[in-house]
Structure formats: structure tokens, C-alpha cells
Amino acid sequence: MHILERKIRLARKSGRLALIPFVTAGFPSRERFWGIVRELDEAGADVIEIGVPFSDPVADGPVVEEASVRALAGGVTLRGILEELSAHRGEVQSGLVLMGYMNPFLQYGLERFAEDAARAGVQGVIVPDLPFEEAGDMRSILRKRGIALIALVGPNTSEERMGLYSEVSEGYVYVVSVMGTTGERGQLPQEVPQVLARTRRAFALPVALGFGLKSPEQIAFLPEHLRPDAAVFGSSLLKHLDGGGSPRGFMEKWTR
Amino acid sequence: MRKGYFGDFGGCFVPELLMPPLMELEQAMAAILPSEAFQSELRSLLKDFAGRETPLTFCPALSQELGFELWLKREDLLHTGAHKINNTLGQALLAKHMGKSALIAETGAGQHGVAAAAAAARLGLRCTIYMGAEDVERQSANVRRIKLLGAAVRPVESGSRTLKDAINAALRAWISEQADTHYCFGTAAGPYPFPDLVREFQSVIGREARAQMLERTGALPDYAVAAVGGGSNAIGMFAPFVEDESVRLIGVEAGGTGEPGCLHSAAINFGRPGVLHGEYTMLLQDEDGQILPSGSISAGLDYPGVGPEHAFLHRSGRVKYGIAYDHEALAAFQKLCRAEGILPALESSHALAWVLEHREEFRPGSRVLVNLSGRGDKDMDIIERALGA
């Protein structure tokens, strides 16, 4: 069992929803960033997703895009993230996933990236612009280093297509809750239960729900058997941090 | 060759949420495009609405001066002023046959936006145009035209506030609106199947020009030359000539001011392969893979990438890609105005500029075909400012 799957299953075994906060690297400033990662870890994160900034993030809404723009202006690079991660990884217990668009990974060199990422303690990678058809090379290069390429599926992904991902995926499956980009929404769309049901049928992996989450109540409204194993929150956390809030303060409402 | 690829280039690097509409489009292309019903409707729109076929114009004064024959394919005479309408009519009609009720489109200078809005109005589709906020300011005449044609304009404030950000915004919008909306992509780039779809609709340029050259001169041209931004007018001109080995094909990229370190749009000449807007192609990017801003006096060529088929045609050596600079395009613009009475778009002026700058390379008597992709009326402000008039 992949380490990321084990982390989420462990949380479920103790009767709780696994928590996966997302923070763009270098946010809200390069000085504060690793302190925030440490605090998220201490406050109960099971897996932490670190966003690798890209100039043209097509799957992201305004909050994550703005965070990317600021990170790039502050000089954040994939190389820098991996170097700093090597130095700080020992301070963090959570699983660690990098989320970023294809081009920065490609320019770094996929083989070299897999090697350096594994050495820095990265266990999973999410690439929002890498659908099944284009993912073969990246997946096998990462797998050789024990890194899972996390599948992303959404409300318009058929069960048949989910089956394609299911056969080759490890770690967990990331279910995009809305037909849209990242960013918090007041309530989850009506079709979320059907998507979750389809995902459960197609995948044996733990299911993480993301895009649009801002409070535990959004999950509580789901029928018990369809509730996800993990919740991913990004934009709402970034807004909280940007407004001066602490990581612990944000995590509390999810761990209560 | 892998599906959706031209050699190593192309592909479909999009969020999973965009795969179903792209697959739907691929299926619709296979099912609908070849049908006689679609083709005859499209022919009629191109003829009676857009003004095809466009003339092939011989340039007597310039030909005499240059010592070789200069021929222009007159896409500038089309409705809305450029080749863009070939593509938007095709895609709008396809959207209609697919049962879609709305179009979204990106635009840089506004030409594709105007052409999309006109096609949507003609075919009874709702239309929303995404345009970088900076372009909204510098291309206000086209913004007004788009609105008069009944389309909504959404200024895009993110990133560099230009074409590449407008494409990002349109892709994002398409994620949520895909059920009833077709994304009418403006150039022969983007994720598969857009490069194929746009080439399909623009190839009418080269097909007509090839037949017209044969009819008028009894031979194929020795050269076919076209400006390349994303590359839709160029691929439309080149595709029907690719198998004709005697025809040398020249794509012309925008070199910007030509000063050291200047912004430019020469992704094939100065870029490296990478992934942007759903495709693996030649891109202007830094060493970390971040996309760099592009620049050109011609807004329609101002783009940091290029269609994947051009990247392939460059690598295979079938097409040669040169560069023309801002001042060369301006000089070519003036030359064509005065010598031939034709006011070309700054995009097309780049193609002409390459021919004028390389006049020594052409054998006397060569037949040189240039795609005059658009008219220059839209560029009056920029040109007058640049010429200090």
C-alpha cells in the first residue's frame, strides 16, 4: 500500500476525516512558509499539498492564481522548493504532495525531478493539466521512485474513464467537486453525491474531495456512505492565512 | 504517429474536466464535418456571407521592382477584415450541428473576437469574448464592434492581461459552461483537436490559392509565405502545398523591435519546447518553465507560443521560419499601400517584409505567393503613432 493511502486509511481507522491542506509554496511569504507547513502538520494535517507556482494556471480560480503570481514575483522556483524541502522535511510528519502544472516539471527534467523529489521526501504529485492520455511517462518515472501520480476526476468523468485512472493510480483519488476552477463555494453542487458514488465504484483507493471546500458542514450534509475519506482545502486556507489567520486556527474547525 | 500529435508536438494537456468536451468535439468532427449537409451549408456561408473565394492579386509595380512575380492571396477582403472568419463560421456551424447554443472565444487584437461575434450573430448563437484587459484598452474599436454584434466582452485582469491570459480565462469558463457551449478557439494551437479543426477550416486559403496560381500562371508558386503568430493563416496557406515539394514554404515570426533583449514573438526561432494552453510546442519561457511575455507591433502575432504543427514542420524542415522586425513590417506596409494600393494588416506586413528583406535570395522570375491575411484598417492608430504621422 502506498504511504499516502496508508496515511489516509489510518485517519479513517481512528474515525476521522483525513485532512489535506493546500498551500502555494512561498505563501504568504517565503519567510513564513515553512513555519506554516510545520504548524499545519502539528495541527493535524494528514497530507500537505504544496503548490508549485506556474505563470498560467488554467485549473485555478483567482485566489490560487494570485498566490502563484506572488510566489513567482518572490522568486519561488521548483528547484528552490525541492532544496528547501530537503532541509525541512524532517520537521514534518504529514504525507507530502506537490501540486503543479506540467511545464515546470518538464523543464526541470522528469527523471531528475523524480529523483530530487524522492530525495526531498515527496510522496505524491498532482498535475492538473495532465489527463490520462498524456500521463503515462510521468506516472512510470515517478513510480520508479515510489512517488504516486494522483488521479483527478470530476463531475463529468464517466465511470468508464474513472476505470482507466483506477487501474494505474496509487495514493488516493482526488475528486473535483465542481465544474469549475479551485476556489471556495458556499455549498457543494447537487451532483456531488453521484460523483462520489461513481468514484467509490470505480476506485479501491481512498477518496479525497476538493475544489470549493471551506467548512466541515459541506461534508456533513452528504449521506454517510458517500462521505469522502479526506478533504482538500486550498483557497479558503490561503484567504485565511492572507488575512493574518493562523494555520492552527483554520485547522481547528476541521479537527473539532 | 500518436493521436493528436505532429511528431513530438501537440497533445492534449488539459484538466480532466475538459477532456469530455474535447472528446465530444473530436467525435463531432468525425461525424459532422464530412457530411454533405454541413459542407454545403459552410460553402454557402463562406461564399454569400464572408465573400469567398477571395481574389489572387498580381502586384505589377512591386514585381517589376523586385524582379520576381509577387502574388497576394487576398484574405483582407473577407467580411470582418481577415482570415479569421473562415474558422469562426466553420466552428459556429459545427457548434450549431452539435446542438450547442453559445460560443465562447478568446481574442488578442480583437479580430478573432469580431469574427466569432459575427458568426455567432449570423447563426443565432450567444457569444462571450474573453479579452485581456490591456487589449481591451488598446483595441477599443474592436471591442465596440464585438458589442455591436451582440456579444459580451469579458476583460481579463489576471496575469499579463493579454491574449495568453484571455485563453486561460476562456478555458476556465469552458470548464463550467461546457454543457451548452462550444469554445471557438481562434488559432491552430491549443489542445487536440483544435489544431486539426482550425487547419481544416483555414485550408480553404491554400486550396483556393493553389488552384488560382495554376489557373493564372499554369504552374505552382515557387514560394508561399505567411506570417505566424499562433499560426492559423499560415497553416491554412501551407497545408495544401505541403505535398508539393517544389513549393518552398516560409513562415514569418514577429521579431519585435530587434533591439537586444526586446520582447518578441518568435517562439520557433528563439523558444524551447514546453507545455502551454493544452499543447506541447515551442514556447517563450524562462529556465524554470514560466511563460515569458511576448511582444510585437502586430497584436495578432503577439503570442508566446505557436501551433504544434508549425513546431513539427520546422523540425522536419518542410517549412522554413524566418523573422521580420517591427520597422521592417512598417516599411512593407507603406510600400504595399503606395505601390499597389492595398492597405495590409501589420500581421500580413510581416510576411511581405520577409520577402522584401530577402529579395536577393529569389531567382529572377520566381513566383512568390504571400498570404495577405488581413486588412490594416484596424492598425491605423498604431501605424500613425509608429510613423510619427
Interface residues (C-beta under 8 A of the other chain):
Chain A: F54 S55 D56 P57 V58 A59 G61 P62 E65 V69 L72 T77 L78 R79 Y101 M102 N103 P104 F105 L106 Q107 Y108 P128 D129 L130 P131 F132 E133 E134 L152 V153 G154 P155 N156 T157 S158 R161 V176 V178 M179 G180 T181
Chain B: K3 G4 G11 C12 F13 V14 P15 E16 L17 M19 P20 S158 G159 K164 D165 N168 L171 R172 I175 S176 Q178 R272 G274 V275 L276 H277 G278 L283 Q285 E287 D288 G289 Q290 I291
